[in-house]
Amino acid sequence: MINDPQIRGLLRKQLDAEHFGDPETVVAEELGVLHGSSRIDLAVVNETLHGYELKSDRDSLRLLRGQVDSYCAVFDLVTLVVGERHLLSALDLIPHWWGVRIARLEFGDLVFRDLKLPTMNPSPDAVSVARLLWRDEALFLLRGVGKTECGESRSRDWIYAQLVSRLHLDVLRHAVRQSLKERLARQSGGLPRSCGG
């Protein structure tokens, strides 16, 4: 049976190759959402935020329902990469806009086959999107839109609420993606930090 490391290794290799040399794209593993209450297996951050959740033949689908709720709140696109053993059950748990990529062995080699491609998330949650930011990133963004009186004493939730009230959702999503790209690039030894905090 196919296991998670096999799927993860091949998918990461393919995503890295697909985006090789693109300075506007960062590929990350185990990206936390909702302050780490969920972690998506792989994420591609560029002009969209595309999450890839992996469910191998050896995995359980026990957590998938909760993961669906978390990922639907924040990601622009989601693709479920699933072994054939769980395919039918998984299809009952995911929304219509998610993509589905089947992982299976063909002549001893692991291959992926797209059952369906993802479409854009019809209803992301603005507060959950804002919560992808670390506190200092959110504070920096808030100061950038003119909320200069906010200080270090303000709670994280207050800062997120202010961002949501001051920024159109599309503008917020773009700003969050930019912050994520900068943070992830720094963590991988890439770009220097360009915002304060």
ABEGO torsion letter per residue (X at the ends): XBBAAAAAAAAAAAAAAAABGBAABBBBBGBBBGGGABBBABBBBBABBBBBBBBBAABBAAAAAAAAAAAAAABABBBBBBBAAAAAAAAAABBAABBBBBBBBBGGBBBBBBABBBBBBABBBAAAAAAABBAAAAAAAAAAAGBAABBAABBAAAAAAAAAAABBAAAAAAAAAAAAAAAAAAAAGBBBBABBX
